[in-house]
């Protein structure tokens, strides 16, 4: 005789199946990305948008907030006050006299660090009495034409030497031109990007420089941005100091001079505040910290605030973001990631930058990048219409600041001037 179906067993199956479905649904919801849309611009970016519109700027533009930049300069001065360390402005990070001049005045400095021949020529022409230190070794083919005019136009120009071969090349040109030169030796304090790697190497180079009457050794340069990125930051900084002190001892012993007569350069924006608490060097270089691009959101720069933005208008808005060839999946994509629901095509794009306002915008990895009309996506909670502005924070200032033509200076609620940048160079 056939056994009657067990109604309880069927109920158990339904319960188990329903529980599994609920778990799958809960798991799927847990994997969904959070909606990062938060309406429109905050008060700061609303005011900046209005200033740009009133100035008639309807194309991609680099904006510097002058009040914030000078406040960052005040923060640097305050950090360095007790140490008395002079500050050297990094030209590549601030490639405009409209930025360099107010900072130099605020910080009372005539010291600059320069990184290529094109900017060096500009600095020699505009600031013949400035103290100029090269921040990287220039190939002799680029340096030689400038070196020929250095004694007359830039008496305080210090060329950076990172190897015996580089020193030999500079000595050869100095002899050929009968031109005296100042050389500053780059030492490897832990970054391992080149430079003299120990006291023995440094001593041999010093002896070669001493043997040439046309060469004056002016000091040392040890760059240490790695310190803030390694696990043992305190240990790395101590090692920087040990290496630097050994190099100073070698230099002063071989040259018979005292440290205050030398340019003993160190730091950079990421680490200058560490040196303010005590260092073997006698000056620090700072550049990006005054405008604080995104890559400089570091614990050592908490007293600084972002002062540079890229602003660009929205060309088109779409209420439904669709990827060519995958149109039918638009609903699936927006379910898993609500921030991909809407599309905004901007004027220009593909910069070294991240969108910051309005909140919730992001690049589309599916659609791809574009320098013409980049697509950003956002959730339905992002309030942004055509002709309104999107704001980005550059990840760095060098190179990026040279991409937009004149820089818009924002101050007191309006665009107060457009300042020229240096000619485009690498």
C-alpha positions as CSV (number, residue, x, y, z in Angstrom):
1,X,0.0,0.0,0.0
2,X,1.3,3.4,-1.0
3,X,2.5,5.6,1.8
4,X,0.6,8.9,2.3
5,X,2.7,12.0,1.7
6,X,4.1,13.6,4.8
7,X,2.8,17.2,4.9
8,X,5.3,18.1,7.5
9,X,8.1,17.1,5.2
10,X,6.9,19.4,2.4
11,X,6.7,22.2,4.9
12,X,10.2,21.5,6.0
13,X,11.4,21.7,2.4
14,X,9.6,25.0,1.9
15,X,11.1,26.4,5.1
16,X,14.6,25.2,4.1
17,X,14.3,26.5,0.6
18,X,12.9,29.8,1.8
19,X,15.7,30.1,4.4
20,X,18.3,29.5,1.7
21,X,16.7,32.1,-0.6
22,X,16.6,34.6,2.3
23,X,20.3,34.0,3.0
24,X,21.2,34.4,-0.6
25,X,19.2,37.6,-0.8
26,X,20.8,38.9,2.4
27,X,24.2,38.0,1.0
28,X,23.5,39.8,-2.3
29,X,22.3,42.9,-0.5
30,X,25.4,42.8,1.7
31,X,27.6,42.8,-1.4
32,X,25.9,45.9,-2.8
33,X,28.0,49.0,-2.8
34,X,26.8,51.8,-0.5
35,X,25.1,54.8,-2.2
36,X,27.7,57.7,-1.8
37,X,25.4,60.3,-3.3
38,X,24.8,63.2,-1.0
39,X,23.0,65.8,-3.0
40,X,24.8,68.7,-4.5
41,X,27.8,70.9,-3.6
42,X,28.5,72.0,0.0
43,X,28.7,75.7,0.8
44,X,32.3,76.0,-0.2
45,X,31.9,74.5,-3.7
46,X,28.6,76.4,-4.2
47,X,30.5,79.7,-3.6
48,X,33.3,78.5,-5.9
49,X,30.8,77.5,-8.6
50,X,29.2,80.9,-8.4
51,X,32.6,82.7,-8.7
52,X,33.5,80.6,-11.8
53,X,30.2,81.4,-13.4
54,X,30.5,85.1,-12.7
55,X,34.0,85.0,-14.2
56,X,32.6,83.4,-17.4
57,X,34.8,80.3,-17.1
58,X,33.0,77.5,-18.9
59,X,36.0,75.2,-19.7
60,X,38.3,73.1,-17.6
61,X,40.4,75.3,-15.3
62,X,42.8,74.8,-12.5
63,X,41.7,76.9,-9.5
64,X,43.9,77.9,-6.5
65,X,42.4,79.2,-3.4
66,X,44.8,82.0,-2.4
67,X,43.6,82.3,1.2
68,X,44.0,78.6,1.8
69,X,47.4,78.6,0.1
70,X,48.7,81.4,2.3
71,X,47.2,79.8,5.4
72,X,49.2,76.7,4.5
73,X,52.3,78.9,4.3
74,X,51.5,80.2,7.8
75,X,51.2,76.6,9.0
76,X,54.6,75.8,7.6
77,X,56.2,78.9,9.1
78,X,54.6,78.0,12.5
79,X,55.9,74.4,12.3
80,X,59.4,75.6,11.5
81,X,59.5,78.6,13.8
82,X,61.2,76.9,16.8
83,X,63.8,75.2,14.7
84,X,64.7,78.2,12.7
85,X,65.1,76.1,9.6
86,X,64.9,78.1,6.4
87,X,62.5,76.9,3.7
88,X,63.3,76.4,0.0
89,X,60.3,76.6,-2.4
90,X,59.9,73.7,-4.9
91,X,59.3,75.3,-8.3
92,X,58.0,72.2,-10.1
93,X,55.1,72.0,-7.6
94,X,54.2,75.7,-7.9
95,X,55.0,76.4,-11.6
96,X,53.8,80.0,-11.7
97,X,55.3,83.2,-10.5
98,X,51.8,84.1,-9.4
99,X,52.1,81.3,-6.8
100,X,55.8,81.5,-6.0
101,X,56.0,85.3,-5.5
102,X,53.3,85.6,-2.8
103,X,54.6,82.5,-1.0
104,X,58.2,83.8,-1.1
105,X,57.0,87.1,0.3
106,X,55.0,85.4,3.0
107,X,57.8,83.0,4.0
108,X,60.6,85.6,3.5
109,X,62.7,83.3,1.4
110,X,64.8,83.6,-1.7
111,X,65.6,79.9,-1.9
112,X,64.2,77.8,-4.7
113,X,64.6,74.2,-5.9
114,X,64.4,73.7,-9.6
115,X,64.0,70.5,-11.5
116,X,64.5,71.1,-15.3
117,X,66.3,73.3,-17.7
118,X,63.2,75.1,-19.0
119,X,62.1,76.3,-15.5
120,X,65.7,77.0,-14.5
121,X,66.0,79.5,-17.4
122,X,62.8,81.2,-16.3
123,X,64.1,81.5,-12.7
124,X,67.5,82.8,-13.8
125,X,65.8,85.4,-16.0
126,X,63.2,86.5,-13.5
127,X,65.1,86.1,-10.2
128,X,68.8,86.6,-10.9
129,X,69.6,87.0,-7.2
130,X,67.8,84.0,-6.0
131,X,69.5,81.0,-4.4
132,X,68.8,78.2,-6.8
133,X,69.4,74.5,-6.1
134,X,68.8,71.8,-8.6
135,X,66.5,69.1,-7.3
136,X,67.6,66.5,-9.7
137,X,70.7,66.0,-11.7
138,X,70.4,67.4,-15.3
139,X,72.0,65.6,-18.2
140,X,75.1,67.6,-19.2
141,X,73.7,68.2,-22.6
142,X,70.8,70.2,-21.1
143,X,73.0,71.8,-18.4
144,X,75.9,73.0,-20.5
145,X,74.1,75.9,-22.4
146,X,72.8,77.2,-19.1
147,X,76.0,76.6,-17.2
148,X,77.8,78.9,-19.7
149,X,75.8,81.8,-18.4
150,X,75.7,80.8,-14.8
151,X,78.5,83.0,-13.4
152,X,77.0,86.2,-14.8
153,X,73.3,85.4,-14.4
154,X,73.0,83.1,-11.4
155,X,75.9,83.4,-8.9
156,X,74.0,81.3,-6.4
157,X,73.2,78.4,-8.7
158,X,74.0,74.9,-7.3
159,X,74.1,72.0,-9.7
160,X,73.1,68.6,-8.3
161,X,75.7,65.8,-8.6
162,X,74.7,62.2,-8.0
163,X,77.6,60.1,-9.2
164,X,81.4,60.3,-10.1
165,X,80.4,60.1,-13.8
166,X,78.1,63.1,-13.5
167,X,80.8,65.1,-11.7
168,X,83.4,64.3,-14.4
169,X,80.9,65.5,-17.1
170,X,80.3,68.8,-15.3
171,X,84.1,69.3,-14.7
172,X,84.8,68.7,-18.4
173,X,82.3,71.4,-19.5
174,X,83.4,73.8,-16.8
175,X,87.0,73.5,-18.1
176,X,85.9,73.8,-21.7
177,X,83.9,77.0,-20.9
178,X,86.4,78.2,-18.3
179,X,83.3,78.5,-16.0
180,X,83.4,78.2,-12.2
181,X,80.5,76.0,-10.9
182,X,79.0,75.2,-7.6
183,X,78.0,71.5,-7.0
184,X,75.8,70.0,-4.4
185,X,76.1,66.3,-3.8
186,X,73.0,64.1,-3.7
187,X,73.2,61.4,-1.0
188,X,71.0,58.3,-0.7
189,X,69.3,58.6,2.7
190,X,67.1,55.6,2.2
191,X,64.9,56.3,-0.9
192,X,67.4,54.4,-3.1
193,X,66.7,56.5,-6.2
194,X,70.3,57.3,-6.7
195,X,72.9,59.6,-5.2
196,X,76.1,58.7,-3.3
197,X,75.4,55.5,-1.4
198,X,78.1,55.8,1.3
199,X,80.9,57.8,2.8
200,X,83.6,56.1,0.7
201,X,81.8,57.1,-2.5
202,X,81.2,60.6,-1.3
203,X,84.8,61.0,-0.2
204,X,86.2,60.0,-3.6
205,X,83.9,62.5,-5.3
206,X,85.0,65.2,-2.9
207,X,88.6,64.5,-3.6
208,X,88.0,64.8,-7.4
209,X,86.0,68.1,-6.9
210,X,88.8,69.5,-4.6
211,X,91.4,68.8,-7.3
212,X,89.5,71.1,-9.8
213,X,89.9,74.8,-9.2
214,X,86.7,75.6,-11.1
215,X,84.5,73.5,-8.8
216,X,83.2,74.6,-5.4
217,X,81.3,72.0,-3.3
218,X,78.3,73.8,-1.8
219,X,76.7,71.1,0.3
220,X,74.4,68.0,0.3
221,X,70.9,67.1,-0.6
222,X,69.1,64.1,0.9
223,X,65.4,63.5,-0.1
224,X,63.4,61.3,2.2
225,X,59.7,61.0,1.3
226,X,59.9,57.2,1.9
227,X,59.9,57.8,5.6
228,X,56.1,58.4,5.8
229,X,55.4,55.3,3.8
230,X,57.4,52.5,5.5
231,X,56.1,50.5,8.5
232,X,58.8,51.8,10.9
233,X,58.6,55.5,10.3
234,X,60.5,56.5,13.4
235,X,63.3,54.0,12.6
236,X,63.5,55.2,9.0
237,X,63.8,58.8,10.1
238,X,66.6,58.0,12.6
239,X,68.4,56.2,9.8
240,X,68.1,59.3,7.6
241,X,69.7,61.3,10.3
242,X,72.5,58.9,10.8
243,X,73.3,58.8,7.1
244,X,73.1,62.5,6.8
245,X,75.4,63.2,9.8
246,X,78.0,60.8,8.4
247,X,77.9,62.6,5.1
248,X,78.3,66.0,6.8
249,X,81.2,64.8,8.9
250,X,82.9,63.6,5.7
251,X,82.2,66.9,3.9
252,X,83.4,69.1,6.6
253,X,86.5,67.1,7.3
254,X,87.6,66.9,3.6
255,X,86.7,70.5,2.8
256,X,87.8,72.0,6.1
257,X,84.6,74.0,6.5
258,X,81.8,74.2,9.1
259,X,78.2,73.0,8.4
260,X,76.6,76.5,8.6
261,X,78.6,77.5,5.5
262,X,77.0,74.7,3.4
263,X,73.6,74.1,1.9
264,X,72.5,71.0,3.7
265,X,69.1,70.4,2.1
266,X,66.6,67.8,3.1
267,X,62.9,66.9,3.4
268,X,60.0,67.7,1.1
269,X,56.4,68.3,1.7
270,X,55.7,64.8,3.3
271,X,58.5,65.0,5.9
272,X,59.3,68.7,6.5
273,X,57.4,68.7,9.8
274,X,59.5,65.8,11.1
275,X,62.7,67.7,10.5
276,X,61.2,70.7,12.4
277,X,61.6,68.6,15.5
278,X,65.3,68.2,14.9
279,X,67.5,67.4,12.0
280,X,71.1,67.1,10.8
281,X,70.3,69.4,7.8
282,X,70.1,73.1,7.8
283,X,67.1,73.8,5.4
284,X,64.0,72.0,4.1
285,X,62.3,72.0,0.8
286,X,58.5,72.4,0.6
287,X,56.2,72.8,-2.4
288,X,53.1,70.6,-2.8
289,X,52.1,71.2,0.9
290,X,51.1,74.8,0.0
291,X,48.3,73.5,-2.3
292,X,47.9,70.0,-0.8
293,X,47.0,67.7,-3.7
294,X,45.3,64.4,-2.9
295,X,48.5,62.4,-2.5
296,X,49.5,64.7,0.3
297,X,46.7,63.8,2.6
298,X,49.2,62.6,5.2
299,X,49.4,62.6,9.0
300,X,52.4,64.9,8.8
301,X,50.3,67.5,6.9
302,X,47.1,67.7,9.0
303,X,47.6,71.4,9.5
304,X,47.4,72.0,5.8
305,X,44.2,72.2,3.7
306,X,43.5,71.5,0.0
307,X,44.0,74.7,-2.0
308,X,43.9,73.5,-5.6
309,X,41.0,72.1,-7.6
310,X,40.2,71.3,-11.2
311,X,36.8,72.7,-12.2
312,X,35.0,71.7,-15.4
313,X,31.4,72.0,-16.6
314,X,29.0,69.1,-17.2
315,X,28.2,68.8,-20.9
316,X,25.5,66.1,-20.7
317,X,23.6,64.3,-18.1
318,X,21.8,60.9,-18.5
319,X,19.3,59.6,-16.1
320,X,20.4,56.0,-17.0
321,X,24.0,55.1,-17.5
322,X,24.5,52.7,-20.3
323,X,27.7,51.0,-21.5
324,X,27.9,50.2,-25.3
325,X,27.3,46.6,-25.9
326,X,26.0,46.0,-22.4
327,X,22.9,48.2,-22.5
328,X,20.6,45.4,-21.3
329,X,22.7,45.1,-18.1
330,X,22.3,48.7,-17.0
331,X,19.7,47.7,-14.4
332,X,21.9,44.9,-13.0
333,X,24.9,47.3,-12.7
334,X,22.9,50.0,-11.0
335,X,21.4,47.4,-8.6
336,X,24.9,46.1,-7.5
337,X,26.3,49.6,-7.5
338,X,23.8,52.5,-7.0
339,X,26.6,54.9,-7.8
340,X,26.5,53.7,-11.5
341,X,22.9,54.7,-12.0
342,X,23.3,58.1,-13.7
343,X,25.9,59.3,-16.2
344,X,27.5,62.7,-16.4
345,X,29.8,63.6,-19.3
346,X,32.2,66.4,-18.5
347,X,34.2,68.9,-20.6
348,X,37.6,67.2,-20.8
349,X,38.9,64.6,-18.4
350,X,41.5,61.9,-17.8
351,X,43.5,64.0,-15.4
352,X,45.6,62.9,-12.5
353,X,42.7,63.8,-10.2
354,X,39.7,62.4,-8.3
355,X,36.2,63.9,-8.3
356,X,35.3,65.5,-4.9
357,X,32.2,67.5,-5.5
358,X,29.4,66.9,-5.7
359,X,29.9,63.9,-3.5
360,X,29.4,60.4,-4.9
361,X,30.8,60.8,-8.4
362,X,33.3,58.2,-9.7
363,X,35.0,57.1,-12.9
364,X,33.4,54.3,-14.9
365,X,35.7,51.3,-15.3
366,X,33.3,49.8,-17.8
367,X,32.9,52.8,-20.0
368,X,36.6,53.8,-19.8
369,X,38.6,57.0,-19.6
370,X,38.4,59.9,-22.0
371,X,40.3,63.2,-22.4
372,X,37.5,64.7,-24.4
373,X,34.2,64.0,-22.6
374,X,34.9,61.8,-19.6
375,X,32.0,59.9,-18.2
376,X,31.4,60.1,-14.4
377,X,28.7,58.1,-12.8
378,X,26.7,58.7,-9.7
379,X,23.6,57.6,-7.9
380,X,20.2,59.1,-8.2
381,X,21.0,61.2,-5.1
382,X,23.7,63.2,-6.9
383,X,22.2,66.6,-7.8
384,X,24.0,67.8,-10.9
385,X,22.7,69.3,-14.1
386,X,24.3,70.3,-17.4
387,X,26.4,73.4,-17.3
388,X,27.0,73.0,-13.6
389,X,30.6,72.4,-12.4
390,X,32.3,69.2,-11.2
391,X,35.3,69.7,-8.9
392,X,38.3,67.4,-8.7
393,X,41.3,67.3,-6.5
394,X,44.6,66.8,-8.4
395,X,46.7,63.9,-7.0
396,X,49.8,66.0,-7.5
397,X,50.6,69.6,-8.6
398,X,53.6,69.2,-10.8
399,X,52.7,68.5,-14.4
400,X,48.9,68.8,-13.7
401,X,49.2,72.6,-13.1
402,X,50.7,73.0,-16.6
403,X,47.7,71.4,-18.4
404,X,45.1,74.1,-18.2
405,X,46.6,77.4,-19.3
406,X,46.3,80.3,-16.9
407,X,45.4,79.4,-13.3
408,X,42.3,80.9,-11.8
409,X,43.0,82.5,-8.4
410,X,40.0,82.4,-6.0
411,X,39.9,84.8,-3.1
412,X,37.2,86.5,-1.1
413,X,34.4,84.8,-2.9
414,X,35.5,85.6,-6.5
415,X,38.1,84.9,-9.2
416,X,40.4,87.8,-8.6
417,X,43.0,87.1,-11.4
418,X,44.2,84.6,-14.0
419,X,47.9,83.9,-13.6
420,X,50.2,82.5,-16.2
421,X,52.1,79.3,-15.6
422,X,55.6,78.4,-16.8
423,X,55.8,77.1,-20.3
424,X,54.9,73.4,-20.5
425,X,57.9,71.2,-19.7
426,X,58.6,67.8,-18.1
